[in-house]
């Protein structure tokens, strides 16, 4: 499930609870049908389906926990761990942040130059009247 789906489920948990209950009921019903297909009576098929499925409460809690809070807890633990490691290895952190900063700065500079020179049209009144002073490569037109 995507992060946005999990966030949606955490905001609208009533919908999630009803969906989980419907899913559990569907699984139990499918197991009941399977038991009846094998020739069991209705009561025996229900008993066998509940035994094979296991505790519906455990399945419900596990599914709800996975959908709602575990990803937020994992994210918080990961951020705290990363901050501890960066504090512990200060030299590496300074070098890594510097390299990332230089990379972002150089990419921004190159994009600004390319944007100004190649992407935007030339700042002349009649750009269609401009002529080449040299001939373009004829092999590139193919």
N, C-alpha and C positions, 0 to 999 in steps of 0.2 A: 504494500500500500504506500502511496506517495506521502510526502510530508504534508501536502495540502489536504489530502484525504484524512490523515490522522488529526490535523488541526481542526478540520470540519467536524470530525467525530467528537473531539473534545469539547467543542462549542455546543453542538447539538447532540448530547449524549442520550436523550430520550429515543431518538431515531435509532441510534446504535443498539440500545438495549432491546428494542422490539425486533430489530433485524437479527440479532444474535439468537433471541428466543425462537424466532421463526426458523432460523437455520437449524437449530437443535431439534425442533419438532419435525422438520423435514427429514433429517437424518434418521431419527427414530422411526418415522413412518416408513421410510425406505427399508429399514431393517425388518420392520413388521411385515411388509409385503414380501420380502425375501423369505421370511419364516413361513408365511401362508403358502407361498409358491412351493415350499418343500413339503406341504401337507399338514402343517401344524394347525391347531385350532386358534381362534382369535386370541383367547386368553394366554395360551402357551406362546404364541408368536409375540405378543406384547411383552411377556416376561423375558423371553429370549432376547428381544431387541433391546430392552433396558439393561440386561446383563452385558450384552456385547458392546453397547455404547458406553457404558460406564456412568460415572456420576455426571449428571447434566450440570450441576452446580459448579463442579470443578472446571468443566469445559467452558462454561459461561464466564467464570472469573478469569481464566487464563486468556480467553479471547478478548475480553474487555481490557485487561491489563496490557496486552500486546498492542491493542489498537489505540489506547489513550495515553498512558503515562510513561511507558518504558522508553520511548524514544526521547522524551524530554529529560528523563533521568540520565540516560546514556550521554546525551549532549552535555549536560551539566558536569558529569564526571569527566568527560573528555576535555572540556574547557579547563577545568581545575587542574587536571593532569598536565595539560600543555603549559599552563602558566607556571606550575611547579618546576617543570623541566626547563623552561626558559629562564627562570630565576636561578636554577641550579647551574646551568651552562650559560653564563652571561656572555662570554666571549663569542660563542657560537651564535647566540641570539643577535648580538650587535652586527656580526658579519652577515647573517642571513637577512636581517632587516635592511642593512645597507645595500646589499645586492638586489633585493626586491625593489627598494626605492630607486636605485640607479636604473634598473630595468624598466620600471614604470615611467621614469623621467625620459629615458631614451626613446621608448616607444611613443610617448606623447609628442616629443620633439619631431620624430620622423613623420608621424601622422600629420602634425601641423604643417610641416613642409610639403608633404605630398598633397594635402588638402589645398594648400594655398597655390601650389604650382600646377598640379595636374587635374584636380577635380573641379575647382571653380573655373568658370570661363575667364578669359582675359579681360581686364578692366579698360577696354577701348570702346569707342562709340560704335564703330562699324567693324566688328570682328570678322565679317565675311570678306572684307577687302584686304585682309592680311595675306601676304604671299610668303612662300618658302624661299629662302636664299640658297637652299641646297635641295637636291632631289632625294626623296625618301627611298629607302631600300626597295627595289622592285620585287625581291624574293619574298618579302613579308606580305605582299598583297595576295598571294596565291591561296 
